[in-house]
Every structure is written in C-alpha cells, then in structure tokens.
Amino acid sequence: MTAAIQIKTLNTEDFPAWNDYVSQHNEATFFHLSQWKTIIEKAFGHKTHFLYAEQDGNVVGVFPLARVKSVLFGDSLMSLPFCVYGGVLANSPEVQQQLENHACQLAEQLKVDQLEVRNVKPVRSDWKRKELYARFRKEIESDVDKNLLAIPRKQRAVVRKGIKSELQSRIDESIDHFYPMYAESVRNLGTPVFSKRYFKILKDTFGEQCDIVTITHQGKPVSSVMNFYFRDQVLPYYGGGGVEARALNANDFMYWEVMRRSCEKGLKWFDYGRSKEGTGSYSFKKHWGFVPEPLNYEFYFVKAQDIPDLNPLNPKYRMFINTWKKLPLPVANMIGPHIVKYLG
C-alpha cells in the first residue's frame, strides 16, 4: 500500500535530499536549489517557507517560497523573490496540487496580499497571470567559431571591436572589482543596488556554481559579470561596466567571453535571464539573436484585487528613477540595499 503524501518544511539537514531531487528533475532550475533559503534569510532577513512533499521516505516534490513584506511595496509570498524562476517541481499532478494547495493555505494564514509563482510555463488557469517578463535562452554550439557566427551581423561586429581593442578576460575570486562596476551600472539605470554583502553571500554559498568574469583593458578592470552554473547551463545574472566600458564595447565582449568559456567547458545552454518588454536590456538581448519567451508569473489573490505593478515603465515611478540616476554613487550604494530588499 502506497503511503500518504506528507507536506513538510525544509530544514538544514534536509538540504541534500532536496538538492538530489532538484538535480534529477527535468524542469528544475538553478533557483530551485535549497541554498536560496540560506541566501534569502541571511542577506535580506526574509522569512522562508520551503515546502516539500514526502512519500515512503522519499522527496516527491518541492516548492520554494519566501515572504517579502513592506509598507511601500506590499506583502507577498513568492516563489521565488530575487530569482527569475520558481514554482513547483513534482512527480505527479497530485503532488503538485497538494503543494499548491498548501501554499495557498499558508498565504491565507499569513494574510499576505498575494501568492506569486514565477513559472516558466502556464500552470494554473484559475489564477491571474502576468506576462510582463520574457526570458532569453539559447543553445550553445559545440564549436566556438560557430557561436560567434550565430550572433547577428551587427552585434557580431561590436563583439569583434571588443576583441580588436585587446580586451582580456579573467576569473576573479573576489567581488572587489565586480561590485563597484555593477553598482555604478545599476545606479545609472535608476535602480537601487543590492548590498556588497549579498554578492559575497552568493559567492560563498554557491562556491563552484558561481564565478565572476572580469574584463580588463591594459590591465584595468572595465566590466564584470557574476555567473551561475546549473547542470549544462550558464546564467550570467548580475553584470555591469565602468565609465570606459561603453567606448571599449566591454560589456558586449564580456558576454561573448562568458559564452566562449562556457562552450569550452562543454555547457549546452546560455540563459540570459529575464527582461521587461520595452526596456533596453530586452532590446540588447534580442540584438544577440535570442528569441524572447514570455514567462508566466501567476498570482493567487488573498487580500489583493489586482497584480502589483512595480514595473519601472509605470509612469508613477519615472520621477523616482530619474532622481535616482542623479544620486552620488556613495549615497546610492548606502540607501539602495535598504530599498531593493523589499522589491523581490
């Protein structure tokens, strides 16, 4: 007789069993790993609710969740904040339904505004869906030159300019060069920056699943990107460049170097992450020949009546964004982490 399915909450001692399950599930992503529980709690102080289903002593489903609550931006139970993807991984529709039902009950108990699930594909037709974001993902050719030739002509010319500028790439073991360039880039976009401590926690927690590729010109760092690695995939997740990066085409060269290095490692997929439609990053990724795939973020309402609109294209945020761009960098770096931790 098959044992009943039990829904449990993840503890530290269960991390290996959770990750073993994630590593074997076809639809798993880097953001389903148990380490995100540690990161979200340690870096931001948010309460996590990583649910898993157990049957006959085996993990048969997982659902990572965390609560982000603030006066300004509302109160949400998310799968998963600060991550592109989330949602349920399950062995069967029955397990999936039980995990989702448990999450809905938890959202009701916590009296949040909504439960937000960052699915790649549509899951719940009875929940409200938002397709504001698209992901950009492309298979990596096994030959380096084929990858370069696969980049559309105009963008390929920009990459070649970076190569001719005698730019070099290296792996940085610390975040000391990466952080100031990333922080400056984010400030210039009008977005609050994450704390330096957050990136140190990411690097320390994920170890070999995280590296930093830094681009130098005549020995001086000009751009840098933090990458995540999961199975046969590379995810360049946080990147930016200093004042010289634009003139040297360093950011374009940087992403090419990540692709080239990933090809040489035998990786199969380059995941450019998500971008909002109508933004510069959305256009930038399309110029690389990546086809946008709409992401299906789904919402179960508790107290909310509609999906929260924290989109920077929302006119109500334009004044804030324009003001933020003008802040001195030390001020932006000091204030930013206290704001962005609530944006999820």
Buried (B, 14 or more C-beta within 10 A) or exposed (E): EEEEBEBEEBEEEBBEBBBEBBEEBEBBBBBBBBBBBBBBEBBBEBBBBBBBBBBEEEBBBBBBBBBBBEEEBBBBBBBBBBBBBBBBBBBEEBBBBBBBEBBBEBBBEBEBBBBBBBBBEEBBEEBBBBEBBBBBBBEBBEEBEEBBEBBEEEBBEBBBBBBEBEBEBBEBEEBBBBBBBBBBBBBBBBBBBBBBEBBBBBBEBBEEBBBBBBBBBEEEBBBBBBBBBBEEBBBBBBBBBBEBBEEBBBBBBBBBBBBBBBBEEEBBBBBBBBBBBEBEBBEBBBEBBBEBBBBBBBBBBBEBEEBBEBBBEEEEBEEEBEEBEEBEEEEBBEBBBEBBBBBB
